[in-house]
Amino acid sequence: QQKVQQSPESLSVPEGGMASLNCTSSDRNFQYFWWYRQHSGEGPKALMSIFSDGDKKEGRFTAHLNKASLHVSLHIRDSQPSDSALYFCAARNMGYKLTFGTGTSLLVDP
Amino acid sequence: GALVYQYPRRTICKSGTSMRMECQAVGFQATSVAWYRQSPQKTFELIALSTVNSAIKYEQNFTQEKFPISHPNLSFSSMTVLNAYLEDRGLYLCGARDFTGGLYAEQFFGPGTRLTVL
């Protein structure tokens, strides 16, 4: 079973809407989290990182981390068609290995 | 800025043959390079983690005999897929970072090499 599970598998939101993506890990050794975005035909690119409990906001993107429940979320407000992509949560343990989640496919309808 | 290039972008090989792919980091020191395979279903599998001047650590189900990796300096790494078969198809991604940034250091990815096996 994947150590980092994401939900939903796919998500469709209207342009200007809010997209909410979730990620839960099953390994308490994961302490450092990133959200990556992958557009078709490209490699994944880091959107933002979060290492401490609470919220972190960067522009239209807000990440939330709750280490006690091993839950990370990403919220995209004012979603744009260019936000349509695959989104991956990635977690790192003390051994430097970066483990990717199962991914969420986001479609923003213009 | 930090960039990672991968060559070739796409390759097709016959079943049982081998192919080599390359990864080049520009704008930062790639002290650590991770090779991943992304399946057609988009899930990631870590193949191995290479750190300059240290042994390469392969993940379960991946071996040096099948996926030999070279990481000779702070900007270049290569991996060969030996004796490729249908189950080896996928997008091979190189993720590089400067481990002097510690556990907070971002991993930068290239666009990948897409392997098709006939």
Interface residues (C-beta under 8 A of the other chain):
Chain A: Q2 Q31 Y32 W34 Y36 G41 E42 G43 P44 K45 A46 S49 F51 L86 F88 A90 R92 M94 Y96 K97 L98 T99 F100 T102 G103
Chain B: V4 Q6 S32 A34 Y36 K42 T43 F44 L46 L49 L93 G95 F99 L103 Y104 E106 Q107 F108 F109 G110 P111 G112
